[in-house]
Amino acid sequence: MRNLKLKKVRPVATETETLHKNGDDLGLHLVGHSSQESPLGGMRSVKDTPGLHVMGDLYDVTCDDEFMLNADLLREHCLRLVRDAGLSSVGEFFHQFGGDGGVTGMVVLAESHMSLHTWPEKNYVTVDVYVCSYSQDNRPRARQLYQSLLDTFKPSYEKSHAVERL
C-alpha cells in the first residue's frame, strides 16, 4: 500500500480545491490528441459552470446515536436534507449492518449523488456530496447539503476536500 501525503484542506464553504491548474489544459493528456488540441475536445462547450464534489471525514461525532445506527431514520433525514437543499432525489439505498454496526447509504440525485458511511464504534462518519451544474449552478446547493450533514453529525473535527468537476 502506498503512503499518501495529506495536506491541509481549506474550508468547503469559502474555497474549493480545483483540478484547473494550467489555463484550459487541466493536465489531461488524451491518446491521439496533439498538444495543440484542447484535451477536452468539444466538452468545454457543454457547460461553463463546473460541478462540485465535496468529500468529508467527520471525527468524534457527537450526534444522537440513532443517526449512526438507524438506516430508516437516516434515510428519511437525508431525503429531507436533499429536498431542503433544493436537490432532487431519484432513488436511494441505506443499509444498517447487524448488531451495533453502522449505516451505509446513498441518495442518487438528478444532479448526481450523496453518500455516507457511519462507524459508531469509532464515532466516525464519511460523507460525499457531488453535484453537476449542467442546467444551473448547483454548487451552493452542494455546500448547503454538506453543511446540513455537518450539523446532523456534529463532528468535533472535520477534514474536507472539494473538487470542481467538469
JOPE-V496059 format. One record per residue. N is the residue number from 1. RES is the residue in one small letter. NEAR is the number of other ideal C-beta (glycine too) atoms within 10 Angstrom. Layout:
# JOPE-V496059
<<N;RES;NEAR> <N;RES;NEAR>>
This chain:
# JOPE-V496059
<<1;m;3> <2;r;4> <3;n;4> <4;l;6> <5;k;5> <6;l;7> <7;k;8> <8;k;5> <9;v;17> <10;r;13> <11;p;10> <12;v;22> <13;a;15> <14;t;7> <15;e;10> <16;t;21> <17;e;14> <18;t;13> <19;l;12> <20;h;13> <21;k;8> <22;n;7> <23;g;6> <24;d;9> <25;d;13> <26;l;15> <27;g;9> <28;l;11> <29;h;9> <30;l;10> <31;v;4> <32;g;5> <33;h;13> <34;s;5> <35;s;7> <36;q;5> <37;e;10> <38;s;14> <39;p;15> <40;l;16> <41;g;10> <42;g;7> <43;m;10> <44;r;12> <45;s;8> <46;v;9> <47;k;15> <48;d;8> <49;t;14> <50;p;18> <51;g;20> <52;l;27> <53;h;20> <54;v;24> <55;m;18> <56;g;22> <57;d;15> <58;l;24> <59;y;14> <60;d;12> <61;v;24> <62;t;9> <63;c;16> <64;d;13> <65;d;11> <66;e;11> <67;f;21> <68;m;23> <69;l;18> <70;n;17> <71;a;17> <72;d;11> <73;l;15> <74;l;22> <75;r;19> <76;e;13> <77;h;17> <78;c;25> <79;l;15> <80;r;11> <81;l;21> <82;v;21> <83;r;11> <84;d;12> <85;a;23> <86;g;13> <87;l;22> <88;s;12> <89;s;16> <90;v;10> <91;g;9> <92;e;17> <93;f;12> <94;f;19> <95;h;12> <96;q;19> <97;f;14> <98;g;5> <99;g;6> <100;d;10> <101;g;15> <102;g;21> <103;v;23> <104;t;17> <105;g;20> <106;m;18> <107;v;24> <108;v;15> <109;l;24> <110;a;13> <111;e;27> <112;s;21> <113;h;18> <114;m;28> <115;s;17> <116;l;24> <117;h;14> <118;t;28> <119;w;15> <120;p;17> <121;e;10> <122;k;12> <123;n;18> <124;y;18> <125;v;26> <126;t;15> <127;v;24> <128;d;17> <129;v;33> <130;y;19> <131;v;27> <132;c;21> <133;s;21> <134;y;13> <135;s;10> <136;q;13> <137;d;15> <138;n;25> <139;r;19> <140;p;13> <141;r;21> <142;a;28> <143;r;20> <144;q;18> <145;l;26> <146;y;25> <147;q;16> <148;s;18> <149;l;23> <150;l;19> <151;d;10> <152;t;20> <153;f;23> <154;k;13> <155;p;21> <156;s;10> <157;y;9> <158;e;19> <159;k;14> <160;s;20> <161;h;16> <162;a;24> <163;v;16> <164;e;16> <165;r;15> <166;l;15>>
